[in-house]
């Protein structure tokens, strides 16, 4: 594909700013810009013009319907499509789309999770246009990104809190920048680049696995003879069928203005990664939701299935989503980029200190934002960061931090020793060391890489939390520094105190080692190893106050989300457990029983024909098959009984029960079935093996 075609293709299905400049009147375009930049409401007159031009542009590209595209608390997107057709007289129609239809919709909210924010009979919900996110065409419909709220105005989605947190982060960051004499900056936004890991498997094989179809992961599966031991898949040559998929995927994403930049093989067999270029957090979240949807659709065209579950296959690496987070000004400054002047470095160190303090103080909250059933299989499993929050700074930046804490000189590499006075800082080099893949939060030169996210989850929650935490720390810093008589002295003292008080969260070592678990406990860091335990900390009064103070969540909105997370956790494990019992009773037990019968018949026939023949190998196999089969059915019965037993008086007890009772039985059942698979003839086993699943795509 030549560069002209790529340029023409990119953003061709997006009603972006360039399209607006061409199609809108100058006054309407300026009104939209003012709406985005200053939050000024768009007049109904301008909304009508915007809607008319959106409709005409979309119809020129074959669209016949429009939909308000929103992100309910299911973690995926939702859309209800309406035709542009409107009646004209008794036998004619015209194509219409009004400003009112653009700005607001009224979908049925009754079947979306609300966590008690609305009663069942209160079905009405509202979608409201998000003018900061561009409309686009998908599947023949004009998609209008919107927020989603209840009849009483409470947020029922993932976009609204993110937008609120963006506004508050900007407000507090601008306050701090004014103290450094910067009067040009009007807005600060978080920039996000989410790296997306995924598996690709053959659809014909996928269709034979009930567990993959119903749960997204294999509930049974013996370890294959070859996994990822040879480390030959990572960055390896991309197989032709996968390369064709990736090419198709890139083109579909480019049409939607999604800056898909990097693609490669990941560590595990059949695992791959896609990485975009940075965008504002709101746009990045929209784009990542679209990316996950399109990845699955494009896979179907190639008779493939894209698996986004965090751990679709036991014994090989699972999939995460690395959330690269930074904050930048509307004048083009990255506030996490070390500068070349003392003033720039003082500013950098202040924002760095705010981030370190925030992560230390709200480590439990950040852990909650990545808590889900799939991620429980990854975190702390020597393939992803541990469940313990820590920050990796690299050797050079850590040396600078230590110098500030201890009032000692910092020796810049290859240069003379310099004192660390805020008013005479040396140029701080960007970190050049390994980014430390075992660290949950690694500083990588001009951003922090939050590596704990699960591959299937929305990035909205973690970024909402990061924005709000940073806003709180900057708010505290601004309050203190605005009242200081000597700004430079106060700044130096503040940075030193914060880094001293919160240095426990900094760790540059190997997070996989058991020694770190012990060291983290000594430091007083949390180690919430599973979702059931993590969510117990979600509604701490300090968390509620953090979000309430910055107008990101009301207490009711936060409580609702906690209830939804807990309910989802129980439901997912319950579905997995019921799928296991169904697979055992309907497929695995009959298959093993039949195979055992064939072995028994073979032994009997041999002994009848050839008296005295040694059949001990077959008899030992038969005995092992029968023993394991009996144990399999005992564990299946135990799992069924556990599923019908009382789960607890409240949501926390229920989650604890599913994690520490049902999940434990599931593990025992799996161990028995996986061993049975290794001694049952391949043609007798009812499901495709890991070898077939992981290595069938050529």
N, C-alpha and C positions, 0 to 999 in steps of 0.2 A: 504494500500500500504506500503510495507516495505521500509526501508531506502535505501537499495541497488537499488531498482527500481527508487526511486526519484533521487538518485545520477546519475544513468545511464540516466535517462530522461532529467535532467537539461542541457540545452544548446545543446541537441542532434541535433537540426536543425540549429545550428549556426556555421559558419566557423570562430571559435574564435582562440585565441592565442595558445591554446593547440593543436588544429587541425593543425595550421600552423607549429608548432614545429615538429609535426609528419610527415607532408606531404611535406613541402618545404625543399629545400636544405638549408644548414646552411648559405650560402651567401645570398640567397634570403630572408630568415627570418631576418637576420641582416639588410639587406637593408630596409625591411618593418619597422623594429623597429626604424631605423634611420629616416625614412620618418615620422613616427608618433611623435617621441620624438624631432626631430630637424627640421622638415619641409624640409628635403632633398628630392628632386624629385626621384621617382622610375624610374630606367632605363627601356627602352622598353623590354630588355631581361628579366629582373626580372618581369615585368608586364605580359609577355607571360607565364612565369612559374607559376605565381600566378593564372592567368586565367585558365590555363590547370588543375591545381590542384583543383581549385574551381569547375570547370565543372565536373571533375571525382568524386569528393566528393559528389556533388549534385546529379549526376546521380546514384551513389550508393544508394542514398536515394529516388530514384524514380522521380527526377525532369527531365523534358524534355525541359523546357524553361528557359530563363533568362530575367530579367527586371531591368532597372534602377529605383529604388524606390526613389521618391523625394517628397518634400513638398511645392507645389505651394501656392500662397497667397489666396487660397480658404479656408485654415485652415484644410484641410484633405490631405491625401496622393494621389499620382498619380503613375501610372505604365503602361507601354506599353510592352507586352510580345513578345519575339522573340524566336523561336525554336533554339536548338543547331544544328539542321539538316542543313547540307551544301551539295550541289551536288558533286558527284564524278563520272565523266564520264556521260554517257547518261542514265544509269538506276540504279545507285547506289547513296547512300548518306553516309556521315560520320558525326560524331558528333564533332562539332568544336566550339571553343570560344577563341578569340584572346585577346592579351593584349590591343589592340586598342579598342575592344568592351568593355572590362572591364573598361578602363580608361575614355572613352567618348562616349556619344550617342547624337543623333540629333532628339529629338522628335518635333512634331508640336506644336508650342507655341501659335498659333493663338487664341485658345479658352480659354486660361487661363487668369485671370485678370492680367493686367499689369499697370493700372493706367496711361497710356500714355507713358510708357517706350519704346514701340515699336508701329509702325503703323500696322494697320490691315493686310496689304499685306506682312508685314515682319513676316512670319510664323515660321521661323527657331528659335529654341532655343537649348541650349546645356545642357546636364547633364554631370557632372564630378564626378568621384568616390571620395568618402570621405573615405580615408584609415583609419581614426580614428574610424570608426563605422563598426562593423562586418557585413558581408553578412550573409544571412539567407535564409531558405527555407520556402515558404508559398504557399499553394494551388498548389503544383507541380512545382513551379518556383523558381529559384535562384534569390533572391532579393538583389540588390547591392545598398546600401544607397549612394545617390549622392546629389550634389548641383544642382541648376537649374538657368541658367542665359540667358540673351538675346544675340542676335547676336553681340551686341556691348559690352558685358561683364557685364552688370548691373544685379544685383541680382533680380531674379523673384520668390524667394522662401523664406522660413523661416529659413532654415538651414544655409545659407551663412552668414547672419548677426550675428547669434549666434556664429559661429566659429570665425568670426572676433573679436567679443567682448571678447571671451575667450582668444584669443591671447593677446589682449591689457590689459585685467585685469591681466594676468600672468606677462606681462612685467613690469607693474607699481608696482605690489605687490612684485616682486623680488627686485626691486629698494629699496623699503622700508625695506625689510628683510636684505639687505646688510648693511643697516645703523645700524642694531642690531648685526652685526658681523656674520650673517648666510651666509656662503659661500657654503653650501651643497645644498641648494634648487636650482633647475634648472627651475622648473615650478610650477605655482599655478593654480588650476582649481576650478571653482564653482561646488559644489555638490548639487544635487537637489533630493528631494523625493516628488513627487506629489501625494497627497491623492485624490482619484477619487470617487466622489459620483454619484449615478445613481438610477433610478427607474426600477423595473421589473414588467410588467403587462402581462396578458394573451393575446396571439396573437389573439384569436378569438374575444375578446372584442375590442382590438385595431383596427382590420380590419373593425369595424363598425363605427369608428370615422374618418370622413374626415379631421377634424382639426389636429388630431395626425399624420395622414399619410402625410399631406402636410406641416405642420409647426412644428411638434414635440411637440406641446403643445395644451392643451384644450382651445379653444377660448370661449367656453361656458361650464357651469357646476355649478349647484347649490351646495352649501355646504352640505356635508352628515351629518346625525345625529351624527356620530362619526368621529372625525379626529385624531389629535395627542394630544388631551387634557389630556388623562390619562398617557401620557408619558410611555406607556407600550411596545412600539416597539423598542425604543433605546436600543441597546445591548441585546435585548430580544432573546429568543430561535428562531433559524432560521428554517423556515418552510421546510419540506422535499423536496419539489420541488425546492425551492431556494437553499437549501443545495446541491442538486444534480447539479444544475447549477454552483454553486461556485466551487465545486470539479472539474468539467469538465473544467471550466475556468482556475483554478490554473494549471492544467496539461498542457493545451495548452500554457499558458504563460511560464511555466517552460521550456518547450521544446525550446522556443525561447530565453532562458537565461534571462527572465524578472523576477526579484526577488520579485514576489508577496508574501507579508509576512502576512498582516492582512486583515481579512474580518469580517464584522459585520453589523447588522441592524442599520440604521440611525434613525433620529428623526421621520420623516413622515412615515405613512403607505406605504408599498411597496418600501421604500427607503433603500438603502444599500451603503456600502463603501468598497473600496479596496485600500490598501496602500502598496507601494513597499518599498524596502530598497534603500538607497541613491545610486546614480551613478553620474558620471560626467554629466554636464548639457546637452551636446550634446547627449550622450547615453540616458539620462533620457527623453529627448524630443522624440527621436526615439521610445523608449519603450512606452511612453504614447500614441503616435499616434497609435502604434500597439495594445496597450491595448484597446483603444476605439473601434477599428475595430473588434478585436476578441471578445470583450464583446457582440457586436451585433450578430456576427456569431454564437457564442455558444448559445445565447439566442434562436435563431431560431431552434436549434436542440431540445430544450425543449418546443417548442411551446410557447415561451415567446418573449417579445419585450423589449429590453433595451433602455430606454429613457435617453438621455444625455442633454436634454434641461435644461437650468437653472431654469425654472419655468413651468414644465408641468401641474401642478395643482394649481389653486388658493386656498388660504386658508390654505395650509399646506406648510411646509418648502420646499424651492427649493434646487437645488444642486450646490455646488461649487467645487473648486479644490484647496486644500491648498498646496501651493508651498513652501516646506521647503528648504531654501536656506542657504548655508554656503560656505566658501572657505577654501581649504586645500592645503597643499604642496605635492610635489611628495615624500617627506620624511615622510609623515604620520601625519603632524601637522594640526589640525583644528584651524584656526586663530581666530575663535570666541569662543574658549574654554578658560575660565579663567585658569591661570596657578598656579603653587605652588611657583614660585620664583618672586622676584621683576621685573626682566627683562622680564619674560613671561607675567606678568600682565601689564607692561608698553606697550608691544607690543599689547596685547589684547585691552587695552584702546585706543590705537591709531587707530586700525582697527574699533573698536566700534564707535569712534568719526567720522571717515570717513563715516561710514554708516549713522549715525544720520545726519550729515551735508548734505549728498547726498539726503536723503529722503526729508529733509526740503527744499532744493533748487530745487528739481525736482519732487515735489509732483504732479504737474499737469501732467507731463509726465507719471508717474507711474499710475495715474488715467486713462490716455488714453489707457494704455496697457491692461486694463481689461474692456474697454468700448465696449459693443456689445448689440444688442437689447434684448437678453435673460437676460443678467446681469442687465439691467435696472429694471427688476421685483424683483431683490433680494437686491441689495445694499441699505442699510438704511431701510430695511423692518422688523427689529427686528428678523431676522433669519440669517443675514449675517452682516459683518462689515458695518458701514456707508460709504458713498461716500467720507468722509473726511479722508485724510491720517493722521495717527498718529502712534507712536511707543510705545509699551508696553515693559517696562524693568523689571517689578517686583519690590517689595519693597527693596530688598537688593541691587540690582544693582543701583536703583534710589538713594538710600542713599549714595552710593559711588560717583555717579555722582554729587550729591548735595554737598558732602564734597569737591570735587575737585573745583567746581564752587565757593564755599564760603570760601575755605581755612580753613575748620574746621576739627575737628577730626572725624574719622569714628569708630563707636563702632561695632566691629564684633560680631555677635550674640554668646553669651556665652563666650566671651573672653574680654580682656582688650581693652581700647581705644588706637587706633593707629593713628598716623598722616598720612595724605595722601600726602606724597612726592613721586614723581615718582621713586626716587631712593630707597625708603624704603616702598614699598607697602605691605600690608598684603596679605595673600592668599585670593582671591576673591571667595566666594562660588558660585557654580552654582545656578541659580534661582530655588527655590523650590515652588514658589507660583503658583496659577492657571494661565494657559496660557492666560486667558482672551479672550474668544471667540468673544467678541465684538470689538476686536482690529484688524485693517487691517494688522499691522505688529507687531507680538509678538515675543520677544526674549524668547526662550525656552531652555536655558542652554548652547547650543553650535551652535545655528542656529537661523535664523529669519523665522517665518512662515508667508508668504504672503497669507492672507486669502481671498483676493478680487477676485481671478480668477473665471471665470465661468466654469461650468463643461464640456462644449462642446469645449472650446477653446484650441488652441495649447499653450503650455507653453513657446514656443520659444520667443515670443514678450516680455513678462514680464521679462524673464531671460536675454534676450539681453539687456534690459534697466537696470536691476540691475547690470549686469557686467560692462556696460559702465559707469554708474554713479559712481560705486565704483572705476573704473579705473581713472576717472577724479579727484576724491578726493585724491586718493593715489598719483597721479601725482603732484597735488598741494603740498601735504605734503612732497613728496620726494624733490621737487624743493626747498622748504623752509629749510628742515633739512640738505640737502646736503651742503648747503652754510653756515651753522651755525658754529660759532667758538666753542661754548659749546653745544654739542649735548643734554646732559641731561637737561640743563636749557631750551634749545629751545623746546625740546619735552614736558616738563612740561608746558611751556607757551602755546604751540600750543594746547595741549589737553584741557587745561582750557579755552582758548579763544573759541575754537570750541564748547565745551559743553555749555558755557555761551551764545554764540550767537544763538545757535540752540535748546535751551531747550524747546521752544514752541511746538516742534513736539512730545515731550514725554508726554504721557497721560496714566495713569494706571487705570482710572475709567471706568464707564459704558458708552460705546459708543452709546447705544441705547437711552439714556435719552435726552430729548429736551434741558436740561441744557447744555449738551456738545456741541450741535449745536451752542448755543449762545456763549459759552465760546470759541469755535473754531473761530468763527467770530471775537471775541474780540482779539484773538491771531493773526489774520490775515491769518488763514489757509483757503485754498480753499474748497468749497463745491459744486462740479460739480455733480449734482444729476442725470444727464442722459447723454447718449452717444452724443446726438446732441449738448449739451453744452460743454462736455469734449473735443470733437474733435476740437472745435474752438481754443483750446490752443496747439494743436499738433505741428503746424508749427511755434511756437515762434522762433525768431532768435536764442535764447540761446539754444533751443533744436537742431536746425539744426547745430549750431556750435559744440555742444557737440559731435554729431555723426560724423560730418565731421572731427573734430580734431583727433578723435581716429580711423578713417578709418573704421567705422562700416556701415554708410550709406552716400552716396552722397546726396546733396540736392534734386536731381532729384528722387533718390530712396525713400527718405522720403516723398516727395510730392506725389509720386505715391501711396504709402501705405495709406496716408491720403485720397486720392481720392477713393481708393478701399473700405476703411472702411465706408466712407460716402455713397457711392453707395450701399454697402451691407445693411446698416442700412435702407435706403429708400426701397430697394427691399424687405427685410424681412417683414417690416411693411405693404408694399403694398400687398404682397402675403397673409398675415394674414387677411387684410381687405377684399380682394376679396373672400377669403375662407369663411369669416363670411357671406357675402351677398349671396354667393352660398348656404350655409347651411340653411339660413333663407328662401330664396325663394323656394328652391327645396324640403326641408324636414320639417323644423320647422313650417313655416306658414301653409302649407297644413295639417300637423298633428294637429295643434291647431284649425284650421278651422273645421276639421272633428270632433274633440272632442267637440267643441262648438256646432256644429250641433246636435250631439248626446244628449247633455244636453238640448238644445232647444226642440228637439223632445220629450224627456222624460218629460219636464215640460208641453208641450202641451198635451201629452197623459194623464198625470195625471189629468190635469184640465178638460179634456173632460170626462173622466171616473168618476172622483170623484169631482164634482162641489164643490167649496169652500175649497178644500184642500190647506193647507199652503205650498207653494213651494218657500218661500222666500230665503231659503238657496241656492237652485239651481239657482234661479234668480240672487242672488247676485254674485254667482260664474260665471254665464254666463256673467253678466255685467263686472266683473273684467277681464275675459278672453278676451272679445271684446275690452275693453279699452286698455289692455296691448298689444293685437295683433295690434291694430291701431298704438300705440306708437312704437311698434317694426318695423312696416313697414315705419313709418316716419323716424326713425333713420337709417333704411336700405337705404332709398332713399337719406338721407343726406350724408351717407357714400359713396354711388355710385357717387353722385355729387361731393363730395370732391376729390374722386379719379380721376375724369376727369378734375378738375380745375387746373390752372397753379400752379406749385410747387415752383417757385422761380427762380431768375436769376442765381444763382450759387448753388454749392453743399451744402454749409452751410445753405442757405435759404431753400433748398429742405428738408434737414434733420430736420430743425426747423419746417417746415410745417407738415411733417409726424408725428413728436413727439407731437406738440401742437395743431394740427387740426385733422388729421386723427386718431391718437391714442386716443384723447379725445372722439371723436364720437364712436370709438370702445368700449370704456369703458361704455358709456351710453347705447349702444345697448346691450352689455353683461348684464348689470344690469337688463334690461327689460326681456331679454330671460331667465335669471336665475330665476327670479321671476315666469315667466310663467311655468317653469319646476316644481316648487314647487306646483302648483295648477292644473297641468295636470296629468291625470291618467298615472301611470308608463307604462302600456302596450300601451298607445297612443303616448308616447314620442319617437321620432325616433332614439335617440342615447342612448347608455349605460350611466348610471348615474355614479357619482363619487363613490358611494358605490360599484358598480360592478367593476369599474376600479381599485380601491385601495385595495379591499378586496377579489378579486376572486381567487387569487393564494394561494393554500393551501400547 
